[in-house]
Amino acid sequence: MTAEQQAPTPGPVGPVARYEQSIIERITDFNDPRQEWRRLVSELLGTFFLVLAAAGGGMMGQAFPGVISHTAAVTAPALTVMAVILFMGKISGAHLNPAVSIAFALRRDFPWNRVPAYIVVQLAGATLAALILHAIVNVSATYGSNYPAKGYSAGAAFWMELILTTGLVSVILGTASGAQNVGVIGAFGVGSYIALAGLWGSPISGASMNPARTFGPDLVARNFGSYWIYVAGPLLGVAVAVGFAYVLRGAGGGMAGPAAAQGDLQTEVAKRGQA
């Protein structure tokens, strides 16, 4: 093509066209801070489904005695977490748990300034699930919460939550690391751990491993007598797991960890832009 045959230079874009283009860019650029609401909606919805299954097992078991077995009650939330990670993990990272958000931040895979909003919507999603369960099943939300088993001390439940959370966060951080990053297949590792931990550890503490999961039913039931166990245990478990992650894999903040913690949509947008 000669200089004379070159395409004409487009004229200046009008104000309406510029406005339309800015709207399109804001919608498609998931890395834009103005799109954080998408990730927050994802966390709220995912935590809602998790607590719907986790608290629903106990509440449905109270309403229909003998219908929900212990195995079903601990497997349902594990399968729910697996499904949520698979269908929305790329949007928000599918934390669904304040302990996980804090763990990713401690590993420098997730910005600290985004942690408070994540925790707020996780607590909100858990509360909404407990409210809906209470309205539909019509039994107290206490049956969907976690408490130390009868005959066991608060200390025993605390240590159980600490140990179980250490394992859960270790699995999450491990499957999100550079060497062991297995993408969406990590959902099976996380879901499997939650089911296995619940099968043997839930009789003493309920195997919550998640301050939001216990917060929702406790708030609806207005019973926070044992809630400190389900905050202190998981948070100390996070500290231990992050320490193990450093020993095993060094410092975080690489490429794979942030992609798993924050979602991959911004990476996909960047790749399309580079094409």
N, C-alpha and C positions, 0 to 999 in steps of 0.2 A: 504494500500500500504506500503510495507516494504522499508527500506532504500535502499536495492538493486534495488527495482522496481521504485524508484523515477525518474521523468523525468530529462534528462540531462540538465545541466545549459547551456543556449544559449551562444554562443561565442560572442566576441566583434562585434559591428555593424560597418560596413565599412563606409567610408566617404560619398559615394553616398547615402546609406540608411539613414545616419544621416541627410544629406541635405534634402532628400525627407520628412523625418519625421518633420523637422523644418518647411518646407513649409506647410505641413498639419496642424501643430499646429497653425501657424499664420493665416491660413484660418478659422479654426474652433473656435479659441479663440477670441470672439468678445470683450473681456475685455482687450485684448492686445492693448496698445496705437497705435501700428502700424496699427490697424484696424479702426482708427478714420475716415479714408476716407470713409468708408461705411456709417457712420452716417452723414457725411457731404453731401454725395451724396443724402442721404435720405432727408435731410433738403432742399437741393437745389430743388430736384424734387417736394417735397410736397409744398414748397412755390411757385414754378412755377405754379402748378395746382391751388393753391388758388388764385393767382393774375390773372391767365388766366380767371377764373370765375368772380372774383370781378371786375376787370377792363374791362373784356369783355362785361359785361352787359351794361355799359355806352357807350362803343364804338360801340357795335352792335346796341344799341338803336339810336345812332346818324346816323349810316349807314342805318338803316331800321326803320324809325319813326313809332311808334305805335305798334311795334312787341314785345318789351321787356317792360313789366309792372314793376312798382316799386316793387311789391311783388316778381316777378321773379328775379329782379336784386339783392335783398337782401337775397333771399332764396338760390340762386345758390351757392354763396361762403360758406354759412353755411353747405349745404349738401356736398360740396367739402371737407371742413375741417373734417366733420364727416367721410367721406370715407377714407381720408388720415390717420386719426388716427387709423381707423380699419385695414388698410392694411400695414401701416409701423410704427405704434406707437411703436412697440417693438424693432425697429431698432435704432431710434434716440430719441424717446420720442415725436416726431412730434410737436415740438415747433412752427415752421412756422412763428415766430414772435419774434423780438428782445426783446420786452417787456416780453414775457413769459420766454425766456432764462434768463433774468435778475431777474425775479421774483423767478424762481427756485434756482438761485444762492444765492439770498438774504435769501432764506429759508434753505440754506445749503443742498439742495437736488441735486445740480448740481455744479461741480467744476468751479470756476471762470476762471481758465486758459483755459477752453474750450469755454467760452462765445464768445471771439472775433471771432474765426473761424466760429462758428454757425451764428453770425450776418453777417459776410461777405458773406457766401453762401446764407443766406436768402435774402440779398439785391441783390445778383447776380441772384437768381432764379426769383425774382420779376422783375428785369430789363429785363431778357431774355423773360419773358412772355409779357411784354409791347412791346418789340421789335417785337416779332412775331405777336402780335395783330395788331400793326401798319402796318406791312408788308402785312398782310392778309386782314384786314378790310379796310385799306387805309383811316383811319381818324386820326385826331390828338389824341395823347395819353392823352391830357388834359381831354377828355371826359371820360377817365377811371380813373382819379385821384380824389382826394377829395379837396374841397374848401368850405369855409364858404358860406352859402346860401345868395343870393342877399337880401339885406336889413338887414342882421344880421352881427354883429361885429365879429372880430377875437376872442375877449374875449368870446363871446357866444359859438363859435365853440370849443374853448379851453376847457371850462367847460364841454361841452357835451362829448368831447373825454375823459376827465379825469373821469367823472362819469361812462360812458359806459365801459371804460377799467377797472375801479375798479370792476365792476360787472363781467366782463369776467375773469379777473385773479382770483377773489374770487371763481368762479365756477371751474376753472382749479385746483387751489390749494386745494379746498375742495374735489373734486373727486379724488385727488391724495394722500389724507391724509390717515393715518392708519385706522381711524374709518369709514371714508366714502369711502374708496377705492372700487370702483365697477368695476375695470378692464376696458375692452374695452367698457363696457356700458357707461363709462364716456364720450365717444365720442358723445353720444346722448345728454347729458347734455350740453356739450360745443357747439355742433352744434345748439341746440335749442336756447341757449342764443344768439348766433350770429344772428340768424334769427330774434328773438324777438327784440333785440336791434336795428337791422337795420330797422325793420318795423316801429318803432316809432321815433327813434333817427336820422336816416340818413338824413331827409330833412334839418337839420341845419348844420351838419358837414360832412355827408357822412358815419358816423359810421365806420371809419377805424379801430380804436383800435389797429393799427399795423403800426409802422414806415416803415417796409419793403413794405407793401402793397401800401402805398402812394409814397414811394421813387421810385419804378420802373417806373410808369407812369410819375412822375415829371422829372426824369432824361431823359427819352426819349423825353418828350415834352420840356425839358430845361426851366422849370418853377418851381422854388422853392420859389415863393413869399409867400406862406402860409404854407410851409412845417414845420416851427417851431411849429405850432399848433399840428401837427401829430407826433411830437417827444416829446415835453414838456408835452402835455396832457396825452398820454399813460404812460410815465415814472413816472409822479406824481401819476397817477392812480395805477401803480404798487406799489409804496411806501405805498399808503393808503391800498391797498388790502393785502399786506404783513403784515402791522400792524394789520389789522382785523384778519388775519390768526393766528397771535401770540396770540391775545386776546382770540380767540375762541378755538384754538387747541394747544397753547403753541409753543415751538420752533420746527423747522423742523429737518431734518437730521436723521429721523428714518429709517425704512426699506421700507415702501410703497412709500414714496415720492421720494426717489432716483430711485426706480425701474420704477416709472411712468415718471420721468424727463429724465432718461438716457436710457430707454429701458430695456427689460427683457432678452435679448439674452444671456448676460453674466451669468445671474442666471441659465438659462437652461443649459448652457455649464458646469457650476460648478456642477449642479446636476448630469449630465451624468458622470462627472468625479468621483463623489463620489460613484456611483453605483457599 
